[in-house]
Amino acid sequence: MRNHSIADRDPCPYRIIEDIGGAFAFGSVGGGVWHFGKGAWQSPKGTRLMGAIGNCAARAPVMGGQFAVWGGLFACCDCSLTAIRQKEDPWNSILSGGATGGILAARAGPKAMASAAVIGGVLLALIEGMGIWMNNYFAQQPMGMEDPNAAGGMVTGPPENDITAPPTSGGVGMMPTGLTLRRAPSQQQQQTIGGMEGESERFDSGGYETTFSSGGGGGSSSSGDEKSGWWPFGSS
């Protein structure tokens, strides 16, 4: 798997300057915080703030310079190993950490040089291992978001019952559950309805049976002994 933290770095001539500047900034900020607290702790009462500021101003740049030296040597070793091996991988960083530790402890003797080289290599191995683990962890797909191509399936449209899907070629999209389309009556049903409108309709109104007709007749008939007429209750 490709390590993005290595692939995204600048080329070697510029990487050295970048590492030196980053290491100096890291050492200055971290050393400033450390020596500020140390100065405030060691100063007498009433002068803690001034003592903390003075100690921070005196010691923070020194620690920043030490970090810059370490970062510069590390970048030089890393670029050298990259040019020799013709590839960039975590082994370059691990070997560069060991070489940097050994070079910085060279004045203390071979034994101190070997121990510093081992410590530097182990620290860089832990850092690189943690970086690779984080890249692999965040590169994994979330649960429920599996790739359909990996399982041999192809996604050709939205899932079923998706009310947010765009309309299809037929002009109607996915309808929500419970909603149906009302179809227009057919020609035969329209003719049947039209024929029923011409027929007479009967209804019961107050116990009197009356017939209404839509035909051209001028009168209507009623059952029983009642007089003819449209008024169902008789004439007054």
Secondary structure, 3 states (H helix, E strand, C coil): CCCHHHHCCCCHHHHHHHHHHHHHHHHHHHHHHHHHHHHHHHCCCCCHHHHHHHHHHHHHHHHHHHHHHHHHHHHHHHHHHHHHHCCCCHHHHHHHHHHHHHHHCHHHCHHHHHHHHHHHHHHHHHHHHHHHHHHHHHHCCCCCCCCCCCCCCCCCCCCCCCCCCCCCCCCCCCCCCCCCCCCCCCHHHHHHHHHHHHCCEEEEECCEEEEECCCCCCCCCCCCCCCCCCCCCCCC
